[in-house]
Every structure is written in C-alpha cells, then in structure tokens.
Amino acid sequence: MELKIYDQQDKRDLYNELKRYQLPYKVRVEPIFQTRTQGQNKYYHKYIKNFLAELEGIEPDKMHEKLLIKYACIGDEVDEYGNEYWIVESTAGMDSMRFNRFCEDCKHYALENHNEYIPDFEDTFDDNGNVILKFIYK
C-alpha cells in the first residue's frame, strides 16, 4: 500500500488505515518532492537561462542572477560598508516542486517580457533526461 500525505486530513486517513492492521507492520516514509533531476537542471540552464540571456543580450550568469532576484529573493541587506545586496534562494537547494515553480516563473517572464514561449520540461526531455527538442536561434 502506498499513501501520499499532503495535509492534516491525509494524516488522519493514514492513522485510521493503520488501525486496521495487526501489529507488527513496517512503515517507510520518504519525501514526495525529491531533489531535482539532472534533466531539470539542464532544462533550466540550457533552455531557460541561456535563451533569456540571448534575448536580453546579457551573459547567462547575469541572467541567472536577475531571475534569482526576481523569483527567489528572500530579502535584501546592507553590509558594514553601506553596500546593498540581495539574499536569494539557491537553485541548488530547491526541491523539485520549488524548482518547477521557479522555472514556471521564468517561463512566464519570457512570455510577458519578450513574447516568447519556452516549452515545458516534459515537452523538451524524455523520461531519461535526453533532449527531444532543440532550439535553433534565428
């Protein structure tokens, strides 16, 4: 049996289900949202970040910083010398759900600011992370 727990009601349902079984039994718990895959990472860096960098005429690293500030900003601070800086969430620490939301925000940015559609990950890569679409720049 496999149950996915998303909220308090699901937890109660799990408890009620477990009450039906005789002891002893084995329970395994693991997160639903795992860390992102290499395919997801390739998708962001190759097809989102680099594509937007080319559209805006800036370096990919600068585009990455711009997207982090826009969609993964936690706050801003001032150091002891009066220099302002942003505190952003690292994409390396994002789980797959958070990373997907970040990518969706970036794709929305492309559509809203450049009228460019970026295909979904599932339309770009197969289950093994192999490219099934290629972009050829004009």
C-alpha positions in Angstrom: 0.0 0.0 0.0 1.2 3.5 -0.8 -0.4 6.6 0.6 0.6 10.2 -0.2 0.2 12.7 2.7 -0.3 16.3 1.7 -2.4 17.7 4.6 -3.8 17.0 8.1 -6.7 15.1 6.7 -4.4 12.8 4.8 -2.5 12.2 8.1 -5.8 11.3 9.8 -6.7 8.9 7.0 -3.3 7.2 7.3 -3.8 6.7 11.0 -7.3 5.3 10.5 -5.9 2.9 7.9 -3.1 1.8 10.1 -5.5 0.9 12.9 -7.0 -1.8 10.7 -3.7 -3.8 10.7 -2.4 -6.1 13.3 1.0 -5.3 14.8 3.8 -5.7 13.8 4.0 -3.9 10.5 6.6 -1.9 8.6 6.1 1.7 7.6 8.5 3.6 5.2 8.3 7.4 4.9 10.0 9.4 2.2 9.5 12.8 0.8 7.2 13.1 -2.2 9.2 16.0 -3.8 12.7 14.9 -4.3 15.7 17.0 -5.4 15.6 18.0 -9.0 17.0 15.7 -11.7 19.9 16.4 -14.0 17.4 16.8 -16.8 15.6 19.5 -14.9 18.9 21.2 -14.2 19.9 21.0 -17.9 16.5 22.3 -18.9 16.8 25.4 -16.8 20.4 26.3 -17.6 20.3 25.4 -21.3 16.7 26.3 -22.4 15.5 28.9 -19.9 18.5 30.9 -18.6 20.6 30.8 -21.8 17.6 31.5 -24.0 16.6 34.6 -21.9 20.2 35.8 -21.7 20.4 35.8 -25.5 17.1 37.6 -25.8 18.3 40.3 -23.4 21.8 40.5 -24.7 23.5 39.7 -21.4 25.7 37.0 -20.0 24.0 33.8 -18.8 25.4 34.3 -15.3 23.9 37.8 -15.1 20.6 36.4 -16.4 20.7 33.8 -13.7 21.2 36.4 -11.0 18.4 38.6 -12.5 16.0 35.6 -12.3 17.1 34.7 -8.8 16.5 38.3 -7.6 13.1 38.4 -9.3 11.8 34.9 -8.4 13.9 33.6 -5.5 14.6 36.7 -3.4 14.4 36.2 0.3 15.3 39.8 1.2 17.9 42.5 0.9 20.5 43.8 3.3 23.2 46.4 3.7 26.8 45.4 4.7 29.0 47.3 7.1 30.3 49.4 4.2 26.9 50.5 3.1 26.7 48.2 0.1 23.3 46.8 -0.6 23.0 43.1 -1.6 20.2 40.6 -2.2 19.7 37.4 -0.3 18.3 34.8 -2.7 17.4 31.2 -2.5 20.0 29.0 -4.3 18.5 26.8 -7.0 20.9 24.0 -5.8 18.9 23.8 -2.6 15.4 23.8 -4.2 13.4 20.6 -4.2 11.8 19.6 -7.5 8.5 21.3 -6.6 10.1 24.6 -5.7 12.4 24.4 -8.8 9.5 23.7 -11.1 7.7 26.8 -9.7 10.9 28.9 -10.2 11.1 27.6 -13.9 7.4 28.4 -14.4 8.0 31.9 -13.2 11.0 32.3 -15.6 8.9 31.0 -18.5 6.2 33.4 -17.6 8.8 36.2 -17.6 9.9 35.2 -21.2 6.3 35.3 -22.4 5.3 38.5 -20.7 8.5 40.5 -21.4 9.6 39.0 -24.8 6.5 37.4 -26.1 8.5 34.1 -26.3 7.1 30.7 -25.3 9.5 28.2 -23.7 8.2 24.6 -23.9 7.6 22.6 -20.7 10.3 20.3 -19.4 8.1 17.3 -20.4 7.9 18.6 -24.0 11.7 19.1 -24.1 13.2 16.0 -22.5 12.2 12.3 -22.3 12.0 10.3 -19.0 15.7 9.7 -19.1 16.7 13.4 -19.5 17.5 13.1 -23.2 16.7 16.1 -25.4 13.7 15.5 -27.6 13.5 19.2 -28.8 16.2 21.6 -29.9 16.1 25.3 -30.3 17.8 26.8 -33.3 18.3 30.5 -32.9 17.4 32.9 -35.7 
